[in-house]
């Protein structure tokens, strides 16, 4: 049996100000995205030049934060919002959702693409490899904060979390998600985008891979206590939100490669 190292979730305390590891992970994720985008902006098919990367990261950060908060409120705790509408703005109380953050980034990227007059598909494909590092670091933040842990297990890899009131050995699902959504997804997209691909291909591959990884990990991740299982006694809210990602991403991949093949045949 493994034991959580019980790291203090507060990284730095300056009087009344507390800086949590989770927030620092967000900052590190944005920094990593900025660095990779700077390097990738020199690719011949890049829709951005190096000077435009800072604006892209700013738009993306706003989309992540606003979308992540709105997504959590709407997808995971809408009744509480109806009882207390101002809770939406109390971000310091916690509550962010990846699927909402994704929608926020899509809107932000569309707005920025319109501003600089580049195809949305090109910008969407450009940001696809930038996201996994931030996602992986976010899961490390969840692990340090002892939140979103896994379901009980009797395997030797079961971990005891000091803040678990039941004190059961559990799957360290945050680390599983770090490995899949962070390391594996980054490797797939990084190497896939080293060559120019058809429009929407990289973004679609992101949807398929993330949706699939999240769907699988949800089988060992503890469902939200106030929601439980949504359908058939086993489907979680995270799985319900991931299924459209897999479907839409898969259809887009088939469509873009079919269009690309048809254009190659006609020579256009």
N, C-alpha and C positions, 0 to 999 in steps of 0.2 A: 504494500500500500504506500502511496506517495502522500506527502504533506505539502500543502501550499506554503510558500515561504513567508506569508503574512507580511508583505511589504506595505508600508504606510502609503495609502493612496495619495496623500498630500506630499508632493515633492519638495515644495518650499513654502514656508510660512513667514510672512513679513507683517507682523502686527495682526490687524484684522483681515489681511489679504492672504488667501491660501491658493496656491497654484497646484492643481492636481496633475498627476501623471497622465491622465486621460487627455487633458487639454494640451499638455506638451506633446503627446503623440499626434494630435491633430496638427500642431505647428510643424512637427518633423515631417509629417506626410505632405503638407503643402510645400515645404522646403525641398523634399525629394522630387516632387512633381515639377517644381520650378527648374531644378537642376537637369532632370531628364529632358524636359521640354526645350531648354536652352540647347542641349546637345542635338536633339532631334530636329530643331528648327533649321539645321544646316543640310538636312536631306533634300535632294533635288525636288522632290514632290511635296515638300512641306507647305501647308497653306499659310504659315506664319513666318515672319522673319524674327530674329532674336529680340528686337526691340518690342515686339508685340506680346512676348511671353508673359511679362508682368501683368498686363491687363487681362490676359486669359486666366491666369491664376487667381486674380482678384474676382473676376466674374464667377469662376468655379467655386471659390471659397464662399461667396455670398449664396450661391445656389445650394451648396452642401448644407450650410447652417440653416437657412430659411426652409429649404425643402425637407431637411432632416427633422426639424422641429414640427413643421406642419404635418409631415407624414406620420410622426409618432402620435400626435394628437388625433389625427383623423383615423389612422389604421388601427391604433392600439388602445386609445383611451378617450374616445369621443364623448362618452357619457360624462366623464369628469369635466371636459371642456364646457359641456352644456350647463353643468352645475356652477362652474367657476370659469367664465370666459377669460379672465385675466391670467389664468394659469398658463395660457398659451405663451405669454411673454416671460414667464419665470423660468428661463432656461437653466439657471443655476440649480434648480431643483431636480434636474436630470430629465432625460427623455429625448432620444434622437433615434430615428429609424433610417436604415440604409435605403429602403425602397423610396421613401420620401426624398432623401438626399439625391438619389438618382434622377427623379423627376425634376428636382430643382436644378440640377446640373444640365439636364437636357434643355430646359427653358433658358438658362443662362447662356449656354453655348449657342443656341439659336439666335438669341439677341446679339451676342458678340459677333457671330458670323454675319448677321445682317449689317451690323455697324461697319465692319471692315470689308464687306462685300466679297465674301468667299462662300463657296458651297457649304451648306450645313454638314453634308456627308463627309467632306474633307476634314472639317474641324472635329467632328465626332470621332472619326477614325484616329485623328491625331491625339486626342486625350485618352483614348482607351487604354494604352499602356501606362499612363500616368497614375491611374487610380489604385491599382492593387497594392502598392507600397503603403499608401495611406490607410487602406482597408486593413492590411495586416497589422500595422502599428496600432490602429484602433482596437483590434482584438487583444493586443498585448495590454493596452490600457484597461480593457474589460477584465483581463486576468488579474492585473495588479489590484484593481478595485473590487475583486471578488464578486462580479456580477455576471449574469448570463451564463452561469455554470451549467454543467450537463446533468443528465439523469443518473440515478444511482446505478452502480455496476459492481459486480463481484470479481471483476478481473483484476490482475495485479497492477494494472495501470490506473486503477481508481485513486482519486485524490480527495483528501479531506480538506475542506475549506473552513478555516476557523470561524467564519461568520455564518456558516450554515447552521440554522437552529436545530436541524435534525441530525447533524453530524454523521452523515452517510458518505461512504466513498463514492465519488461521482466521476463521470467523464469530464476531463478538462477540455470541454468543447471550445472554449476560447482559443486554446492552442491548436486544436484541429482546424479552426477557421483561419487562424494566422497562417498555418501551413498551406491550406488550400487556396483561400481568397487572397493571401498575400504572396507567398513564395511561388507556388505552382502557377497561379494565374498570371503573375508578373512574367515568369519565364516563358509561358506560352505566348503571351501577347508581345513581349519584347522581341523574341526571335521571329515571330510571325510577321511583324511590321518592319523587319530589316529590309524587306523588299516591298515594292509598291504593290498594293492589292486593289481589287475592284472597290468602287465606292460602297460604303456602309459595311464592308466585310469585317474590318477590325472591330468596329463597334458591335456588330452582330455576334461576333465570336465572344466578345466580353459578356454579352447578355446570356448566351448559351452556357458558357463555362461558369460564370458566377451563379446563375440560377440553379445549375445542376449541383454545384458544390454546396450551396446553401440548402438545397432541398435534402441532400444526403445527410449533412450534419444535423439537420433538425430532428433526425431520428434518435440522436443521442443527446440533444440539447433539451433542457428543462423548459416546457412551455411557460409562457407568462402566467403567473398565478391567477390574475384576474380574468384571464381568457380561457386557459386550458386548451382542450382540443376543439377544433371548429367543426369538423365533419368526419363521419364514419368512425368516430372514436379514436382516430390516430392522426388526422391531418391538422397541422398547426397553422397559425396565421402566417408565419414565415414561409411555409410551404405553399400556401395559397397565393401569396404575393410573388413567389418565385416561379410558379408555373407559367404565368403570362410572359415572363422574361425568356424562358426556354422556348416557348412556342413562337413568340415574335422574332426572337433572334434566329431561330432555325429557319423560319420562313424567309426572313430577309437574306440569310446566307444563300439559300437555294435560289432566290430571285436574283441576287446580284451576280452570282456566278453563271446563272442561265443567261442573263442579259449580256454578260461579258463574252460568253461563248458565242452567242448569236452575233455580236458585233465583230468578233474575230472571223466568223464564217463569211460575213458580208464584206469584210475588209473596211468597215467604217469605224 
